[in-house]
Amino acid sequence: MVLEDGLGAVTVDAIAARANVSTRTFFNYFPTKEHAVVGLRRPHLDPATRQAFLDAPQDGQLLKRTTRLLLAVARTASGSALSRTRRRDIFDRHPELVRHRTESFRETEAIVTEIVTDRIALVIGHEPDEPHVRMLISMASAALTFAATNDPTFILRDDVDGILDDAVDLLREVVQKS
C-alpha cells in the first residue's frame, strides 16, 4: 500500500482493512503504522543453530561463523525475499523508516553477541573481554555489510556462504596489510 499510495496516505485503518483484521488486532502485532510498514519481526536464534555454533570445531573460523550467524539471525527478522525487496523499495522512498531496520540489526547484534560470548567462554574457560567480543561482532558486521553492498543479489540468495567467506578473507587481508 505504501509503495502504491505513499506513507502519508496509508492509515492503520486501511492496513487493518486490507489484512481483514480489526485495528485492535493490528495493535496486538504492531505498536505503530511504521512498524507494520517496515514489516520487521523481532530477530531470534533457532536453538539448533545456537547449538551448532557452540559445538563448532575450534579451527580459527570464528569470524566466518559469526558473520554467517549474524546473517542467519538478521534473516529471521526480515521475512521472505519478496518482503526484503519491497522493504528495500520502501526504504528508498521513505528513508525516515530506516531507523527501524537499524534498531532491528542492533537487536540482531545483541543476540549474536550473547552466543559468541558463550562460545568463547566455553573455549577459554572464562568470560571473554567485552571489547574483544564487540570488535569481533563489528568485524563480522562489516564483512556482512560489504558482502550485501558488493553484490546486489546477495539479500535474495540462499547460497551466500562463499560470498561471506570471501568478504571475511578480504577483511583479514586488509587488516593484515594495514
C-alpha positions as YAML, in Angstrom:
chain: A
units: angstrom
residues:
- id: 1
  name: MET
  ca: [0.00, 0.00, 0.00]
- id: 2
  name: VAL
  ca: [2.83, 2.39, 0.87]
- id: 3
  name: LEU
  ca: [4.54, 1.69, -2.45]
- id: 4
  name: GLU
  ca: [1.30, 2.45, -4.27]
- id: 5
  name: ASP
  ca: [-0.09, 5.36, -2.26]
- id: 6
  name: GLY
  ca: [2.78, 6.74, -0.18]
- id: 7
  name: LEU
  ca: [3.42, 6.57, 3.55]
- id: 8
  name: GLY
  ca: [1.25, 9.59, 4.43]
- id: 9
  name: ALA
  ca: [-1.79, 8.17, 2.67]
- id: 10
  name: VAL
  ca: [-1.69, 4.81, 4.43]
- id: 11
  name: THR
  ca: [-3.50, 4.61, 7.76]
- id: 12
  name: VAL
  ca: [-3.76, 1.93, 10.41]
- id: 13
  name: ASP
  ca: [-7.43, 1.57, 9.49]
- id: 14
  name: ALA
  ca: [-6.51, 0.97, 5.85]
- id: 15
  name: ILE
  ca: [-3.85, -1.60, 6.75]
- id: 16
  name: ALA
  ca: [-6.22, -3.42, 9.10]
- id: 17
  name: ALA
  ca: [-8.97, -3.41, 6.47]
- id: 18
  name: ARG
  ca: [-6.59, -4.79, 3.80]
- id: 19
  name: ALA
  ca: [-5.46, -7.52, 6.23]
- id: 20
  name: ASN
  ca: [-9.08, -8.21, 7.16]
- id: 21
  name: VAL
  ca: [-8.47, -7.63, 10.87]
- id: 22
  name: SER
  ca: [-9.68, -5.07, 13.36]
- id: 23
  name: THR
  ca: [-7.48, -2.14, 14.36]
- id: 24
  name: ARG
  ca: [-7.41, -3.68, 17.83]
- id: 25
  name: THR
  ca: [-5.92, -6.85, 16.35]
- id: 26
  name: PHE
  ca: [-3.45, -4.72, 14.35]
- id: 27
  name: PHE
  ca: [-2.13, -3.23, 17.59]
- id: 28
  name: ASN
  ca: [-1.67, -6.72, 19.05]
- id: 29
  name: TYR
  ca: [1.04, -7.23, 16.43]
- id: 30
  name: PHE
  ca: [2.46, -3.78, 15.73]
- id: 31
  name: PRO
  ca: [2.88, -0.78, 18.03]
- id: 32
  name: THR
  ca: [2.68, 1.73, 15.15]
- id: 33
  name: LYS
  ca: [1.86, 2.03, 11.49]
- id: 34
  name: GLU
  ca: [5.57, 2.40, 10.73]
- id: 35
  name: HIS
  ca: [6.41, -0.92, 12.35]
- id: 36
  name: ALA
  ca: [3.79, -2.62, 10.19]
- id: 37
  name: VAL
  ca: [5.03, -0.88, 7.05]
- id: 38
  name: VAL
  ca: [8.62, -1.93, 7.68]
- id: 39
  name: GLY
  ca: [7.42, -5.45, 8.45]
- id: 40
  name: LEU
  ca: [10.37, -6.45, 10.57]
- id: 41
  name: ARG
  ca: [9.79, -9.11, 13.18]
- id: 42
  name: ARG
  ca: [11.89, -9.50, 16.30]
- id: 43
  name: PRO
  ca: [15.09, -11.35, 15.37]
- id: 44
  name: HIS
  ca: [15.71, -14.66, 17.09]
- id: 45
  name: LEU
  ca: [18.18, -17.52, 17.17]
- id: 46
  name: ASP
  ca: [16.95, -21.01, 16.43]
- id: 47
  name: PRO
  ca: [18.04, -23.44, 19.21]
- id: 48
  name: ALA
  ca: [19.60, -25.86, 16.69]
- id: 49
  name: THR
  ca: [21.62, -23.06, 15.09]
- id: 50
  name: ARG
  ca: [22.72, -21.91, 18.53]
- id: 51
  name: GLN
  ca: [23.88, -25.39, 19.47]
- id: 52
  name: ALA
  ca: [25.69, -25.90, 16.16]
- id: 53
  name: PHE
  ca: [27.54, -22.62, 16.71]
- id: 54
  name: LEU
  ca: [28.53, -23.64, 20.24]
- id: 55
  name: ASP
  ca: [29.62, -27.12, 19.09]
- id: 56
  name: ALA
  ca: [31.63, -25.99, 16.04]
- id: 57
  name: PRO
  ca: [35.27, -27.02, 15.99]
- id: 58
  name: GLN
  ca: [37.92, -24.66, 17.27]
- id: 59
  name: ASP
  ca: [39.59, -24.17, 13.90]
- id: 60
  name: GLY
  ca: [40.27, -20.45, 13.57]
- id: 61
  name: GLN
  ca: [37.00, -19.80, 11.71]
- id: 62
  name: LEU
  ca: [35.11, -17.95, 14.45]
- id: 63
  name: LEU
  ca: [34.90, -14.73, 12.42]
- id: 64
  name: LYS
  ca: [33.41, -16.56, 9.42]
- id: 65
  name: ARG
  ca: [30.97, -18.45, 11.62]
- id: 66
  name: THR
  ca: [29.99, -15.24, 13.41]
- id: 67
  name: THR
  ca: [29.36, -13.50, 10.08]
- id: 68
  name: ARG
  ca: [27.11, -16.36, 8.96]
- id: 69
  name: LEU
  ca: [25.34, -16.37, 12.32]
- id: 70
  name: LEU
  ca: [24.73, -12.63, 12.08]
- id: 71
  name: LEU
  ca: [23.09, -13.14, 8.68]
- id: 72
  name: ALA
  ca: [21.01, -16.09, 9.92]
- id: 73
  name: VAL
  ca: [19.63, -14.11, 12.85]
- id: 74
  name: ALA
  ca: [19.07, -10.99, 10.73]
- id: 75
  name: ARG
  ca: [17.08, -13.05, 8.24]
- id: 76
  name: THR
  ca: [14.70, -14.21, 10.98]
- id: 77
  name: ALA
  ca: [13.58, -10.60, 11.27]
- id: 78
  name: SER
  ca: [13.23, -9.83, 7.59]
- id: 79
  name: GLY
  ca: [10.79, -12.33, 6.16]
- id: 80
  name: SER
  ca: [10.77, -13.62, 2.60]
- id: 81
  name: ALA
  ca: [12.93, -12.43, -0.27]
- id: 82
  name: LEU
  ca: [9.90, -10.68, -1.74]
- id: 83
  name: SER
  ca: [9.33, -8.86, 1.52]
- id: 84
  name: ARG
  ca: [13.01, -7.87, 1.63]
- id: 85
  name: THR
  ca: [12.77, -6.49, -1.92]
- id: 86
  name: ARG
  ca: [9.66, -4.47, -1.13]
- id: 87
  name: ARG
  ca: [11.20, -3.30, 2.13]
- id: 88
  name: ARG
  ca: [14.26, -2.01, 0.27]
- id: 89
  name: ASP
  ca: [11.95, -0.09, -2.11]
- id: 90
  name: ILE
  ca: [10.08, 1.38, 0.87]
- id: 91
  name: PHE
  ca: [13.35, 2.47, 2.50]
- id: 92
  name: ASP
  ca: [14.47, 4.06, -0.78]
- id: 93
  name: ARG
  ca: [11.25, 6.07, -0.98]
- id: 94
  name: HIS
  ca: [10.92, 6.74, 2.77]
- id: 95
  name: PRO
  ca: [14.40, 6.96, 4.33]
- id: 96
  name: GLU
  ca: [12.86, 8.11, 7.62]
- id: 97
  name: LEU
  ca: [11.87, 4.47, 8.18]
- id: 98
  name: VAL
  ca: [15.46, 3.18, 8.00]
- id: 99
  name: ARG
  ca: [15.87, 3.65, 11.75]
- id: 100
  name: HIS
  ca: [13.57, 0.66, 12.25]
- id: 101
  name: ARG
  ca: [15.99, -1.53, 10.27]
- id: 102
  name: THR
  ca: [18.86, -0.13, 12.33]
- id: 103
  name: GLU
  ca: [17.04, -0.96, 15.57]
- id: 104
  name: SER
  ca: [16.37, -4.49, 14.33]
- id: 105
  name: PHE
  ca: [20.02, -5.01, 13.45]
- id: 106
  name: ARG
  ca: [21.05, -3.80, 16.91]
- id: 107
  name: GLU
  ca: [18.78, -6.48, 18.36]
- id: 108
  name: THR
  ca: [20.38, -9.00, 16.00]
- id: 109
  name: GLU
  ca: [23.86, -7.97, 17.13]
- id: 110
  name: ALA
  ca: [22.82, -8.31, 20.78]
- id: 111
  name: ILE
  ca: [21.61, -11.88, 20.19]
- id: 112
  name: VAL
  ca: [24.81, -12.78, 18.35]
- id: 113
  name: THR
  ca: [26.98, -11.08, 20.98]
- id: 114
  name: GLU
  ca: [25.45, -13.26, 23.67]
- id: 115
  name: ILE
  ca: [26.07, -16.53, 21.83]
- id: 116
  name: VAL
  ca: [29.58, -15.51, 20.74]
- id: 117
  name: THR
  ca: [30.38, -14.65, 24.36]
- id: 118
  name: ASP
  ca: [29.09, -18.08, 25.40]
- id: 119
  name: ARG
  ca: [31.17, -19.79, 22.66]
- id: 120
  name: ILE
  ca: [34.40, -18.01, 23.59]
- id: 121
  name: ALA
  ca: [33.81, -18.69, 27.29]
- id: 122
  name: LEU
  ca: [33.44, -22.41, 26.50]
- id: 123
  name: VAL
  ca: [36.74, -22.40, 24.62]
- id: 124
  name: ILE
  ca: [38.84, -20.32, 27.03]
- id: 125
  name: GLY
  ca: [37.17, -21.37, 30.27]
- id: 126
  name: HIS
  ca: [36.11, -17.90, 31.43]
- id: 127
  name: GLU
  ca: [34.17, -14.86, 30.25]
- id: 128
  name: PRO
  ca: [35.97, -13.10, 27.39]
- id: 129
  name: ASP
  ca: [36.84, -9.43, 27.48]
- id: 130
  name: GLU
  ca: [33.78, -7.49, 26.33]
- id: 131
  name: PRO
  ca: [35.74, -5.18, 23.98]
- id: 132
  name: HIS
  ca: [37.14, -8.23, 22.16]
- id: 133
  name: VAL
  ca: [33.66, -9.64, 21.62]
- id: 134
  name: ARG
  ca: [32.35, -6.25, 20.44]
- id: 135
  name: MET
  ca: [35.24, -5.99, 17.96]
- id: 136
  name: LEU
  ca: [34.54, -9.48, 16.63]
- id: 137
  name: ILE
  ca: [30.86, -8.60, 16.15]
- id: 138
  name: SER
  ca: [31.83, -5.30, 14.48]
- id: 139
  name: MET
  ca: [34.17, -7.11, 12.08]
- id: 140
  name: ALA
  ca: [31.52, -9.71, 11.26]
- id: 141
  name: SER
  ca: [29.01, -6.91, 10.70]
- id: 142
  name: ALA
  ca: [31.46, -5.09, 8.42]
- id: 143
  name: ALA
  ca: [32.02, -8.24, 6.35]
- id: 144
  name: LEU
  ca: [28.28, -8.84, 6.11]
- id: 145
  name: THR
  ca: [27.61, -5.24, 5.10]
- id: 146
  name: PHE
  ca: [30.38, -5.38, 2.50]
- id: 147
  name: ALA
  ca: [29.00, -8.60, 1.01]
- id: 148
  name: ALA
  ca: [25.48, -7.19, 0.88]
- id: 149
  name: THR
  ca: [26.53, -3.93, -0.78]
- id: 150
  name: ASN
  ca: [29.04, -5.56, -3.12]
- id: 151
  name: ASP
  ca: [26.50, -7.99, -4.62]
- id: 152
  name: PRO
  ca: [23.05, -6.55, -5.36]
- id: 153
  name: THR
  ca: [21.53, -10.07, -5.43]
- id: 154
  name: PHE
  ca: [23.01, -11.04, -2.06]
- id: 155
  name: ILE
  ca: [19.93, -10.42, 0.05]
- id: 156
  name: LEU
  ca: [17.82, -12.62, -2.26]
- id: 157
  name: ARG
  ca: [20.23, -15.55, -2.40]
- id: 158
  name: ASP
  ca: [20.38, -18.64, -0.24]
- id: 159
  name: ASP
  ca: [23.90, -19.68, -1.33]
- id: 160
  name: VAL
  ca: [25.87, -16.93, 0.37]
- id: 161
  name: ASP
  ca: [28.47, -18.84, 2.40]
- id: 162
  name: GLY
  ca: [31.14, -18.38, -0.28]
- id: 163
  name: ILE
  ca: [30.34, -14.68, -0.63]
- id: 164
  name: LEU
  ca: [30.55, -14.20, 3.14]
- id: 165
  name: ASP
  ca: [33.79, -16.18, 3.34]
- id: 166
  name: ASP
  ca: [35.31, -14.03, 0.57]
- id: 167
  name: ALA
  ca: [34.28, -10.88, 2.43]
- id: 168
  name: VAL
  ca: [35.87, -12.15, 5.66]
- id: 169
  name: ASP
  ca: [39.04, -13.16, 3.80]
- id: 170
  name: LEU
  ca: [39.26, -9.69, 2.26]
- id: 171
  name: LEU
  ca: [38.70, -8.10, 5.67]
- id: 172
  name: ARG
  ca: [41.55, -10.18, 7.13]
- id: 173
  name: GLU
  ca: [43.79, -9.23, 4.21]
- id: 174
  name: VAL
  ca: [43.05, -5.53, 4.61]
- id: 175
  name: VAL
  ca: [43.67, -5.66, 8.38]
- id: 176
  name: GLN
  ca: [46.96, -7.56, 7.93]
- id: 177
  name: LYS
  ca: [48.21, -5.03, 5.36]
- id: 178
  name: SER
  ca: [47.21, -2.01, 7.43]
...
